[in-house]
Amino acid sequence: MLYHGTTMGGLDCIKANSKSHATGKPAAYFTEDRCYALVCCRDRGENFVTMGLGEDGRQHYYERFPDQLKTLYGGRRGYLYLAEPSAGLTNTQGHTWESAVDVPVSGCQVIEDVYAEILDEEAKGNLVIHRYREIDSAEQQMHADYIKEHIGDEGEEMRRFYQEHFSSLWS
């Protein structure tokens, strides 16, 4: 089963309107990993995903500012759309799939509180969360300083996001 996570309800197909990392052309994205799909249930303006596969085969989420998970996902509704692997989908890397054409939805899971669902995945052992307070202070500062140095690189919307969540961390 493939998942597509979003905050938009009522979809009957996932449109190929993202930019493919592989080809640069329009694509619809999917993942085999439900935990990764959950973190895609966020506002488009908050394109700040700090998660990736660890050597243990599980997703590892790293908070880069205090209470990041709760801030981004707490109390927010999300939708995990399901799609069947088909000839139109290409496995691009690891658990990631994409399609150059719109993909019909085969089902949908409504997630009333994405944060609570992420914590549930952690409790089941499917996800490892590295909370901000547990991360070495030198590493915390390195990430905050990097963002400060590159605050305008991703456009005005992300600049506002970084200013809101990181300015108190800058040295």
C-alpha positions as CSV (number, residue, x, y, z in Angstrom):
1,M,0.0,0.0,0.0
2,L,1.2,3.5,-0.8
3,Y,0.4,6.6,1.2
4,H,0.1,10.3,0.4
5,G,-0.2,12.6,3.4
6,T,-1.8,16.0,3.2
7,T,-4.1,18.5,5.1
8,M,-6.5,18.6,2.2
9,G,-9.7,16.5,2.5
10,G,-12.1,15.2,-0.1
11,L,-9.6,14.2,-2.8
12,D,-10.4,11.5,-5.3
13,C,-7.1,11.6,-7.0
14,I,-3.6,12.8,-6.2
15,K,-2.5,15.3,-8.9
16,A,0.9,15.3,-10.5
17,N,1.6,18.9,-9.5
18,S,4.8,18.6,-7.5
19,K,8.2,18.8,-9.0
20,S,10.0,15.5,-9.4
21,H,13.3,15.3,-7.6
22,A,14.4,12.7,-10.2
23,T,13.3,14.4,-13.4
24,G,12.3,17.9,-12.6
25,K,9.0,17.3,-14.3
26,P,5.5,17.3,-12.6
27,A,4.9,14.4,-10.4
28,A,2.6,13.0,-7.7
29,Y,4.4,11.6,-4.7
30,F,3.7,8.5,-2.5
31,T,5.5,6.6,0.1
32,E,5.4,3.0,1.5
33,D,6.1,4.5,4.9
34,R,3.0,5.6,6.9
35,C,5.2,7.5,9.4
36,Y,6.7,9.6,6.6
37,A,3.2,10.2,5.1
38,L,2.1,11.5,8.5
39,V,4.8,14.3,8.6
40,C,3.6,15.3,5.1
41,C,0.3,16.3,6.8
42,R,1.4,19.9,7.3
43,D,0.8,23.3,5.9
44,R,2.6,23.8,2.6
45,G,4.3,26.9,4.0
46,E,5.9,24.8,6.7
47,N,8.1,22.7,4.4
48,F,10.3,21.7,7.2
49,V,10.6,17.9,7.4
50,T,13.5,16.8,9.6
51,M,13.1,13.1,9.3
52,G,14.8,10.3,7.5
53,L,15.5,6.6,7.5
54,G,18.0,5.4,10.1
55,E,20.3,2.4,9.8
56,D,17.8,0.5,11.9
57,G,15.3,0.8,9.0
58,R,12.9,3.1,11.0
59,Q,12.2,6.7,10.5
60,H,14.0,9.1,12.8
61,Y,12.5,12.5,13.4
62,Y,14.9,15.3,14.7
63,E,13.4,18.3,16.4
64,R,15.4,21.4,15.5
65,F,13.5,23.8,17.7
66,P,11.7,23.2,21.1
67,D,8.4,21.3,20.8
68,Q,8.7,21.2,17.0
69,L,6.4,18.2,16.5
70,K,3.7,19.6,18.7
71,T,4.0,23.1,17.1
72,L,3.7,21.7,13.5
73,Y,1.2,18.9,14.1
74,G,-0.6,19.3,17.4
75,G,-4.4,19.4,17.0
76,R,-4.2,19.4,13.2
77,R,-6.3,17.1,11.0
78,G,-4.6,15.2,8.3
79,Y,-5.5,12.8,5.5
80,L,-3.6,9.7,4.4
81,Y,-4.7,8.8,1.0
82,L,-4.1,5.3,-0.2
83,A,-3.1,4.2,-3.7
84,E,-2.3,0.8,-5.1
85,P,1.1,0.4,-6.7
86,S,0.5,0.3,-10.4
87,A,2.4,0.5,-13.7
88,G,2.1,4.3,-13.6
89,L,4.1,4.6,-10.3
90,T,7.9,4.5,-10.3
91,N,10.0,3.6,-7.2
92,T,12.5,6.5,-7.2
93,Q,14.4,5.9,-4.0
94,G,13.9,3.7,-1.0
95,H,10.3,4.0,0.1
96,T,9.4,6.9,-2.3
97,W,7.3,6.5,-5.4
98,E,6.2,9.0,-8.0
99,S,3.9,9.2,-10.9
100,A,4.0,11.6,-13.9
101,V,0.2,11.4,-14.1
102,D,-2.7,11.9,-11.6
103,V,-3.3,8.8,-9.5
104,P,-6.8,7.7,-8.3
105,V,-7.3,7.3,-4.6
106,S,-8.3,3.9,-3.4
107,G,-9.0,4.9,0.2
108,C,-8.5,7.6,2.9
109,Q,-7.6,7.5,6.6
110,V,-8.7,10.7,8.4
111,I,-6.3,11.6,11.1
112,E,-8.0,13.9,13.7
113,D,-4.8,14.9,15.5
114,V,-1.6,14.2,13.5
115,Y,0.6,14.9,16.5
116,A,-1.2,12.2,18.6
117,E,-0.9,9.8,15.7
118,I,2.8,10.5,15.4
119,L,3.2,9.8,19.1
120,D,1.2,6.6,18.7
121,E,3.6,5.4,15.9
122,E,6.5,6.2,18.3
123,A,4.9,4.1,21.0
124,K,4.5,1.2,18.5
125,G,8.2,1.4,17.8
126,N,7.7,2.5,14.1
127,L,9.3,5.9,14.6
128,V,12.2,7.3,16.7
129,I,11.8,10.9,17.9
130,H,14.9,12.8,18.9
131,R,13.4,15.6,20.9
132,Y,15.1,19.0,21.0
133,R,15.9,18.8,24.7
134,E,17.7,15.5,24.1
135,I,20.0,16.8,21.3
136,D,23.4,18.0,22.1
137,S,23.4,21.8,22.6
138,A,26.3,22.3,20.1
139,E,24.3,20.4,17.5
140,Q,21.2,22.5,18.3
141,Q,23.2,25.7,17.9
142,M,24.9,24.5,14.6
143,H,21.5,24.0,13.0
144,A,20.1,27.3,14.3
145,D,23.1,29.2,13.1
146,Y,22.9,27.5,9.7
147,I,19.3,28.6,9.3
148,K,20.2,32.2,10.3
149,E,22.9,32.3,7.7
150,H,20.5,31.0,5.0
151,I,17.3,32.5,6.1
152,G,16.4,34.0,2.7
153,D,17.4,31.1,0.5
154,E,13.9,29.5,0.4
155,G,11.7,32.5,-0.2
156,E,9.6,34.8,2.0
157,E,7.2,32.2,3.4
158,M,10.0,30.0,4.8
159,R,11.9,33.1,6.0
160,R,8.9,34.0,8.2
161,F,8.7,30.4,9.4
162,Y,12.4,30.4,10.3
163,Q,12.2,33.8,12.0
164,E,9.2,32.7,14.1
165,H,10.7,29.4,15.2
166,F,14.5,30.0,15.3
167,S,15.2,33.6,16.1
168,S,15.2,32.9,19.9
169,L,17.9,30.3,19.3
170,W,20.3,32.4,17.3
171,S,23.6,33.3,19.0
